[in-house]
Amino acid sequence: ALSREERREVVRALRRLPDRQREVLVLRYYLDLTDEQIADDLGITPSTIRSTRHRALVSLERLLTEAT
């Protein structure tokens, strides 16, 4: 469980990600969609979803580390 301030930091970091990366993370972790569902929604392949998610998580980790 994240504190209120930690949640704010995550939201700030999410807003700094490129749109596609942010979309993939939100669809996966907030709406709990599968890679296949996200791929269908965004019109791209599941492998593109996986690589985009990986890049987004690496970027998000970097942004959160910089914020602390």
N, C-alpha and C positions, 0 to 999 in steps of 0.2 A: 504494500500500500504506500502510495506517495503522499507526502504532505501537500498542502495547498500550494506552497511556494514551489515545490518540486514540479507539480503539475503545470504551473505557470511557465517554468523554465522549459519544460518539454513542449508546450504549445508555442512558445517563442521560437524554439529551435525548429519545430515543424514548419512554421511560417517562413523560415529562411531557406527551406529546401526548394528545389525546382518543382513546379506544379505536378509533373508526372510522378516524381518520387513521393511527394506528399499524398497524392491520390492513392497510390498503391499502398502506402502504410495505413492510411485511414480505412480504406476498404478492407484490408486484411485484419488489422488489429482492433479497429473500433466496430466495424460491421461484421467481422468474423467470416468474410467471404473466402472461398477457396481460390487458388491460383487460376483455375479454369473459369470460375465465375467472374473474376476480375478481368481476365483476358477477354471473355465475351463482352463484358460491359465496356471495356476500353478499346476493343477491336484490335488487340495485339496478341501475340502468342504467349502461352504459359511460361516458356523459357525466358521471354523478355520480361515478364512479371517477376520471375525469380531473380534475374540479374539486376533489375531496377530496384527491387526490395533490398538486395544485398548492398548496392551502392548507397541507397537511402539510409540504411542502418549504420553504415560506416560513417557517412556524413553526419548523421544525427549524433552519434557517439562523439565525434570530433567537436561538434558545436556545443554539446553539453559539457564536455571536458573544458573547453575554452571559457564557458560561463562560470565555472567554479574556481 
